[in-house]
């Protein structure tokens, strides 16, 4: 059974930082492209950052320079370091696992809420 479990969300003031984690089980993690997506209130889910099985990374323009995605294959975990957070970063953040594709894969976590507010 495949499981993706996100953690690390919370309430933070503008300009603050958070680190999200996503622990995967039930897949051969090192072979999967992993991504962070987010869904702001009333909007569609969007890609935040992706890290391929080989380690290459991609970021949306809105987070480039502020967020960093990384992976630890020994721990079957990906991370999203979020700095200089803005109110518009407020969203439910999801982890996704995709095998052999750059589009979202079949496996999603339950999401972790990030709220940026003073």
C-alpha positions as CSV (number, residue, x, y, z in Angstrom):
1,X,0.0,0.0,0.0
2,X,1.4,3.3,-1.1
3,X,1.4,6.1,1.5
4,X,2.6,9.7,1.3
5,X,2.5,11.5,4.6
6,X,3.1,15.3,4.7
7,X,4.0,17.2,7.9
8,X,5.4,20.6,8.9
9,X,2.6,22.9,8.0
10,X,1.3,25.6,10.3
11,X,0.7,29.3,10.8
12,X,3.6,31.7,10.1
13,X,4.0,35.4,9.8
14,X,4.9,37.0,6.5
15,X,8.6,36.8,6.0
16,X,8.9,33.7,8.0
17,X,10.0,30.1,7.2
18,X,8.6,26.6,7.3
19,X,10.0,23.2,6.3
20,X,7.6,20.6,4.9
21,X,8.4,16.9,4.8
22,X,6.8,14.1,2.9
23,X,7.6,10.5,3.9
24,X,6.8,7.8,1.3
25,X,6.2,4.1,1.7
26,X,5.1,1.3,-0.5
27,X,7.1,2.6,-3.6
28,X,10.6,2.2,-4.9
29,X,11.2,5.8,-3.8
30,X,14.5,6.5,-5.6
31,X,12.8,5.7,-9.0
32,X,10.0,8.2,-8.6
33,X,9.8,11.9,-9.5
34,X,8.4,13.7,-6.5
35,X,6.6,17.0,-6.4
36,X,5.0,19.5,-4.1
37,X,1.7,21.0,-5.2
38,X,-0.6,23.5,-3.5
39,X,-4.2,24.5,-3.6
40,X,-5.1,28.0,-2.4
41,X,-8.6,28.6,-1.1
42,X,-11.0,28.7,-4.1
43,X,-8.3,28.0,-6.7
44,X,-7.0,25.0,-8.6
45,X,-4.1,22.9,-7.5
46,X,-0.8,24.0,-8.9
47,X,2.8,22.8,-9.1
48,X,5.1,24.4,-6.6
49,X,8.3,22.4,-7.1
50,X,9.4,19.1,-8.5
51,X,12.5,16.9,-8.0
52,X,13.2,14.1,-10.5
53,X,14.6,10.7,-9.6
54,X,18.0,11.9,-10.8
55,X,17.9,15.1,-8.7
56,X,17.0,17.8,-11.2
57,X,14.6,20.4,-9.8
58,X,11.9,22.7,-11.2
59,X,10.1,25.6,-9.5
60,X,7.1,27.7,-10.3
61,X,7.9,31.3,-11.0
62,X,6.1,32.4,-7.9
63,X,8.4,30.5,-5.5
64,X,11.7,30.5,-7.4
65,X,14.4,31.9,-5.2
66,X,12.4,31.4,-2.0
67,X,11.6,27.7,-1.8
68,X,14.0,24.8,-2.1
69,X,13.0,21.2,-2.8
70,X,15.2,18.3,-1.8
71,X,15.1,14.6,-1.3
72,X,16.7,12.0,0.9
73,X,16.5,8.6,-0.8
74,X,17.8,6.8,2.3
75,X,14.8,8.1,4.3
76,X,12.3,8.0,1.4
77,X,11.5,11.6,2.1
78,X,11.3,14.9,0.3
79,X,11.4,18.3,1.8
80,X,10.3,21.8,0.9
81,X,12.2,24.6,2.6
82,X,10.0,27.7,2.4
83,X,11.6,31.1,3.1
84,X,10.3,34.6,2.9
85,X,6.8,33.4,3.0
86,X,4.0,35.6,1.7
87,X,0.2,35.7,2.4
88,X,-0.3,34.4,-1.2
89,X,1.6,31.2,-0.2
90,X,-1.4,30.3,2.0
91,X,-2.7,26.9,0.7
92,X,-3.0,23.2,1.3
93,X,0.3,21.7,0.3
94,X,0.3,18.2,-1.2
95,X,3.1,15.7,-2.0
96,X,2.9,13.7,-5.2
97,X,4.8,10.7,-6.5
98,X,5.1,10.1,-10.3
99,X,6.8,7.2,-12.0
100,X,8.4,8.0,-15.4
101,X,6.4,11.2,-16.0
102,X,6.5,14.9,-15.4
103,X,2.8,15.1,-15.0
104,X,1.2,14.5,-11.5
105,X,1.3,10.8,-10.7
106,X,-1.3,8.6,-9.1
107,X,-0.1,8.9,-5.5
108,X,-1.0,11.9,-3.3
109,X,-0.7,12.7,0.3
110,X,-3.4,14.0,2.5
111,X,-2.1,17.5,2.5
112,X,-0.7,19.9,5.1
113,X,-2.0,23.4,5.6
114,X,0.2,26.4,5.4
115,X,-1.2,29.7,6.5
116,X,0.8,33.0,6.2
117,X,-0.8,35.8,8.1
118,X,0.1,38.4,10.6
